[in-house]
């Protein structure tokens, strides 16, 4: 099966490689153009502007050695063309050579500044990546023999690595528990709140027997964080989140328990390509807004058939707009499409959102996909195919279980 993300990715790679190749050859082309201009025009015309531009273009593109070579070549070309013309006005010839030499020296200084800035940026990137691994570690690709997992953080800014979006996966005695959320605000305070939420989640996920109790623990953790902060965040800090508990009960039956606290509802993608929105029956306030009112959390229970994938995301996906101002609708865009694994699903989604917005997003995106292996499925690289007798894809609400339908109810165990 063809990967729908490969085409756009390869096309962008080809365009990027062509642009880089052209940029790398630009200094040499400028020197050649300058020399030809000097040789093919009358002596009163000069190619000095082209020769001066060559080391300036080389300064941000090349290392120190490449910039020095370009600068020397430009100065030598200026002196050589002057000798070829044997200009009567020696002062004008000397001025031309001195101009190219001066610009070449400036280019060497610019190159040094650029290399120093690149070193600082690389150090900052390393620190950001280390912080991301500490705050948002990559979840295991497989948990048990049934669940395949993939996660991705897509930053709105090219050099950013972490922000206010979060995800975490925890294998607990109560089932595989997941959180995907979005902290209000930006910057370091948002990252700090992310660390608080994930830390509280990892501890409570192991200890609390139900998702309702887990949500209550997170609520208290955010209230403590809000009381510690000063200013606006003390009163308005909150986190939208989806809590999921995946329980594989028997070889051909599994269920998902979901608590949604003001977050975009996840999607259930079935083995036949059908996409169903796992929306909550009863809307709830985001975490951290308990001062406005307290209502008991309601757990929505959904069937999780073999070959199905639960896709969770933050509002960077649903609030992405195209040039006409239309929002991205993941259910519409993904309905009817099949993916070879959760990694490829997230790759296709991120590429499709970028295509929808024309190349970028205004907000970060945290993406997480959980796939229940189909019968005979060996790993994430194979296509999910429902085996004989595997569950067929339900309609929009057919996969939801009511609490009175027997077994596990809508409010947990």
C-alpha positions in Angstrom: 0.0 0.0 0.0 1.3 3.4 -0.9 2.1 5.8 2.0 0.1 9.0 1.3 2.8 11.1 3.1 5.7 10.0 0.9 4.8 12.1 -2.2 4.7 15.5 -0.5 7.8 14.7 1.6 9.8 13.6 -1.4 8.8 16.7 -3.3 9.8 19.0 -0.5 13.1 17.2 -0.2 13.8 17.6 -3.9 13.0 21.3 -3.8 15.1 21.8 -0.7 18.1 20.0 -2.2 17.8 22.0 -5.4 17.7 25.3 -3.5 20.7 24.3 -1.3 22.7 23.3 -4.4 22.0 26.6 -6.1 22.9 28.6 -2.9 26.2 26.7 -2.5 27.3 27.5 -6.1 26.2 31.2 -5.9 29.6 32.7 -4.8 31.4 30.9 -7.7 28.8 32.0 -10.2 29.1 35.6 -9.0 32.9 35.5 -9.5 32.5 34.0 -13.0 29.8 36.6 -13.9 32.1 39.4 -12.6 35.1 38.2 -14.6 33.0 37.8 -17.8 31.4 41.2 -17.4 34.9 42.8 -17.0 36.3 41.0 -20.0 33.4 41.4 -22.4 32.6 45.1 -21.7 34.6 48.3 -22.3 37.2 49.3 -19.6 34.9 52.0 -18.1 32.5 49.2 -17.0 33.5 47.1 -14.1 32.4 43.8 -12.6 33.5 44.8 -9.1 29.9 44.6 -7.7 29.7 40.9 -8.6 33.1 40.2 -7.2 32.3 42.0 -4.0 29.1 40.2 -3.6 30.7 36.7 -3.8 32.5 36.7 -0.4 29.4 38.3 1.2 27.2 35.5 -0.1 29.8 32.9 1.0 30.0 34.2 4.6 26.7 32.6 5.8 26.9 29.6 3.6 30.5 28.3 4.0 32.8 27.7 6.8 35.9 29.7 7.5 38.1 28.0 4.9 35.5 28.2 2.2 34.9 32.0 2.9 38.7 32.6 2.8 39.0 30.8 -0.5 36.1 32.8 -2.0 37.5 36.1 -0.7 41.0 35.4 -2.2 39.4 34.3 -5.5 37.4 37.5 -5.7 40.4 39.7 -4.9 42.6 37.8 -7.4 39.8 38.2 -10.1 39.7 41.9 -9.5 43.5 42.3 -9.8 43.6 40.0 -12.8 40.9 41.9 -14.8 42.7 45.2 -14.0 45.9 43.8 -15.4 44.1 42.4 -18.5 42.7 45.8 -19.3 46.0 47.6 -18.5 43.9 50.6 -17.5 45.5 54.0 -17.9 43.8 55.2 -14.7 45.8 53.3 -12.1 44.0 55.1 -9.3 40.6 53.8 -10.5 42.0 50.3 -10.8 43.5 50.4 -7.3 40.2 51.6 -5.9 38.4 48.7 -7.6 40.7 46.1 -6.1 40.7 47.8 -2.7 36.9 47.8 -2.7 36.7 44.1 -3.4 39.4 43.5 -0.7 37.6 45.5 1.9 34.3 43.7 1.3 36.2 40.4 1.5 37.6 41.3 4.9 34.1 42.3 6.1 32.8 38.9 4.8 35.4 37.1 6.9 34.2 39.0 10.0 30.6 38.2 9.1 31.5 34.5 8.7 33.0 34.5 12.2 29.9 36.0 13.7 27.6 33.6 11.9 29.7 30.6 13.0 29.6 31.7 16.6 25.8 32.2 16.3 25.4 28.8 14.8 27.4 27.2 17.7 25.1 29.0 20.2 22.0 27.9 18.3 23.2 24.3 18.2 23.9 24.4 21.9 20.4 25.8 22.5 18.8 23.2 20.3 20.7 20.5 22.2 19.4 21.8 25.5 15.8 22.1 24.1 16.0 18.5 22.8 17.3 17.3 26.2 14.5 19.2 27.9 11.9 17.6 25.5 13.2 14.1 26.2 13.0 14.8 29.9 9.5 16.3 29.8 8.0 14.5 26.8 9.9 11.2 26.5 9.2 9.1 23.4 6.7 6.4 24.4 7.5 2.7 23.7 6.5 1.7 20.1 4.7 -1.4 21.4 3.1 -2.3 24.7 2.3 -5.9 25.2 1.4 -7.9 22.2 -1.7 -5.9 21.2 -0.9 -2.1 21.2 1.3 -0.1 18.8 2.0 3.5 19.8 3.5 6.5 18.1 3.8 10.1 19.3 5.0 13.3 17.6 5.4 16.9 18.7 5.2 19.4 15.8 6.3 22.9 16.9 4.9 26.0 15.2 8.3 27.6 15.3 11.0 25.9 13.3 13.6 26.0 16.1 11.3 25.3 19.0 11.2 21.9 20.6 8.7 22.1 23.5 5.8 24.2 24.4 2.4 24.0 26.1 1.2 20.8 24.4 1.8 17.4 26.1 1.4 13.7 25.9 2.4 10.7 28.1 1.8 7.0 28.0 1.9 4.8 31.1 1.6 1.0 31.3 -0.2 0.4 34.7 -1.9 -2.4 36.5 -5.2 -0.8 35.5 -4.4 -0.8 31.8 -2.4 1.4 29.4 -3.2 5.0 30.4 -2.6 8.0 28.2 -2.9 11.7 28.5 -2.9 14.3 25.7 -3.4 17.9 26.7 -2.8 21.6 26.1 -1.7 24.0 28.8 -3.0 27.5 28.6 -0.3 30.0 27.7 3.1 30.0 26.1 6.8 30.1 27.0 8.6 28.8 30.0 5.6 29.0 32.3 3.6 26.7 30.0 6.5 24.3 29.9 6.7 24.3 33.7 2.9 23.6 33.9 3.4 20.7 31.4 6.1 19.2 33.7 3.6 19.5 36.6 0.8 17.8 34.7 2.9 14.9 33.4 4.6 14.4 36.8 1.2 14.2 38.5 -0.1 11.9 35.7 2.7 9.4 36.0 2.3 9.1 39.7 -1.5 9.0 39.8 -1.8 6.7 36.8 -0.1 3.9 38.8 -2.1 4.5 42.0 -5.6 5.5 41.1 -8.0 2.7 40.2 -10.3 4.8 38.0 -10.0 7.5 35.4 -12.3 9.7 37.5 -9.8 9.5 40.5 -6.9 10.2 38.1 -8.6 13.3 36.8 -9.3 14.5 40.3 -5.6 14.1 41.2 -4.6 16.2 38.2 -7.1 18.8 39.1 -5.6 19.1 42.6 -2.1 19.3 41.2 -3.0 22.2 38.9 -4.8 24.0 41.7 -1.6 23.8 43.7 0.4 25.1 40.8 -2.1 27.9 40.2 -1.9 29.0 43.9 1.9 29.1 43.6 1.9 31.3 40.6 1.5 35.1 40.6 -0.6 37.4 38.5 -3.0 36.3 35.8 -2.0 32.6 35.7 -3.0 32.3 39.4 -6.6 32.8 38.4 -6.9 31.6 34.8 -4.4 28.8 34.4 -6.0 25.6 33.0 -5.2 22.6 30.9 -7.5 20.9 28.4 -6.9 17.2 28.4 -8.1 13.8 27.2 -7.4 10.8 29.6 -7.6 7.3 28.0 -7.5 3.9 29.5 -7.0 1.0 27.0 -8.0 -2.4 28.3 -7.5 -5.5 26.2 -9.9 -8.0 27.7 -10.0 -11.0 25.4 -8.2 -11.9 22.1 -11.2 -10.5 20.0 -12.4 -7.8 22.4 -11.1 -4.6 23.9 -12.4 -1.3 25.2 -11.3 2.3 25.6 -12.3 4.4 28.5 -12.1 8.1 27.9 -12.4 11.2 30.1 -12.5 14.4 28.1 -11.8 17.7 30.0 -12.5 20.4 27.4 -10.2 19.0 24.8 -10.8 18.3 21.1 -12.3 14.8 20.9 -10.1 12.0 19.6 -10.8 10.0 16.5 -11.3 6.2 16.2 -10.0 5.0 12.8 -11.3 1.6 12.0 -9.7 -1.1 9.9 -11.9 -0.3 6.9 -10.9 3.4 7.0 -14.0 4.7 8.7 -13.3 7.6 11.1 -15.5 8.2 14.1 -15.3 11.1 16.5 -15.1 9.8 20.1 -16.9 12.8 21.5 -18.0 12.9 25.2 -21.7 12.5 26.0 -21.4 15.2 28.7 -19.0 18.2 28.2 -16.7 19.0 31.0 -14.5 21.9 32.1 -10.7 21.8 31.5 -8.4 20.7 34.4 -7.6 23.5 36.8 -11.0 25.2 36.6 -12.5 23.5 39.6 -13.1 26.9 41.3 -15.9 27.5 38.8 -17.8 24.4 39.8 -17.4 20.7 40.5 -19.2 18.0 38.6 -18.4 14.3 38.6 -16.4 13.1 35.7 -18.1 10.8 33.2 -16.1 8.0 31.6 -17.2 7.2 28.0 -16.5 3.6 27.0 -15.9 2.6 23.4 -15.2 -0.7 21.7 -11.7 -1.0 20.5 -11.8 -3.7 17.7 -8.7 -5.3 16.2 -7.1 -3.1 13.5 -8.6 0.1 15.0 -6.5 3.2 15.9 -7.2 5.9 18.4 -5.8 9.2 17.3 -5.4 12.0 19.8 -4.3 15.5 19.0 -4.3 19.1 20.4 -6.0 22.1 19.0 -3.1 23.0 16.8 -4.7 20.5 14.4 -8.4 21.5 14.6 -7.6 25.3 14.6 -5.3 25.2 11.6 -6.8 27.4 8.8 -6.3 27.6 5.1 -6.1 30.9 3.2 -9.9 31.1 3.1 -10.0 30.8 6.9 -11.5 27.3 6.9 -10.5 25.1 9.8 -8.9 21.7 9.3 -11.3 18.8 10.0 -9.3 15.7 10.8 -12.4 13.4 10.6 -13.2 14.5 7.1 -9.6 14.5 5.9 -8.8 11.1 7.3 -12.1 9.3 6.7 -11.6 6.5 4.2 -7.8 6.4 4.3 -5.7 3.5 5.4 -2.3 3.6 7.0 0.4 1.0 7.5 1.0 1.9 11.2 0.6 4.7 13.8 3.9 6.4 12.8 2.8 6.7 9.2 -0.6 8.0 10.3 1.0 10.8 12.3 3.4 11.6 9.4 0.5 11.8 7.0 -1.5 14.0 9.4 1.3 16.5 10.0 1.9 16.8 6.2 -1.8 17.2 5.5 -2.1 20.0 8.1 0.9 21.8 6.6 -0.6 21.4 3.1 -3.9 22.8 4.4 -2.3 25.9 5.9 0.1 26.5 3.1 3.3 25.4 4.8 3.0 26.0 8.5 0.8 26.2 11.6 0.1 29.0 14.1 0.1 26.6 17.1 2.1 23.6 18.2 0.6 20.1 17.7 1.0 17.1 19.9 -0.1 13.9 18.2 -0.4 10.4 19.6 -1.8 7.3 18.0 -2.7 3.9 19.6 -3.4 1.0 17.4 -4.7 -2.4 18.4 -3.0 -5.0 16.3 -5.2 -7.0 13.9 -5.0 -10.8 13.8 -1.6 -11.9 12.5 -0.2 -8.4 12.5 3.5 -8.6 13.4 4.4 -5.0 13.9 4.0 -1.3 13.1 5.3 -1.7 9.6 2.5 -4.1 8.5 -0.9 -3.2 7.3 -3.8 -3.9 9.8 -6.1 -6.4 8.3 -9.1 -7.7 10.3 -9.0 -11.5 10.4 -12.0 -13.7 9.8 -14.7 -12.9 12.3 -13.0 -9.6 13.4 -15.3 -6.8 14.4 -16.6 -4.7 11.6 -16.4 -0.9 11.8 -19.3 0.6 13.7 -21.3 3.7 12.9 -20.8 7.0 14.7 -22.1 5.9 18.1 -22.3 2.1 17.7 -18.9 1.7 19.3 -19.9 3.5 22.5 -20.9 1.4 25.4 -23.6 2.5 27.9 -23.0 1.9 31.5 -26.1 -0.3 31.8 -25.1 -2.6 28.9 -23.3 -5.0 31.1 -19.7 -5.5 31.8 -17.7 -2.3 32.4 -19.9 0.7 32.6 -19.6 4.3 31.5 -18.2 5.3 34.8 -15.3 2.9 35.1 -14.9 -0.2 37.1 
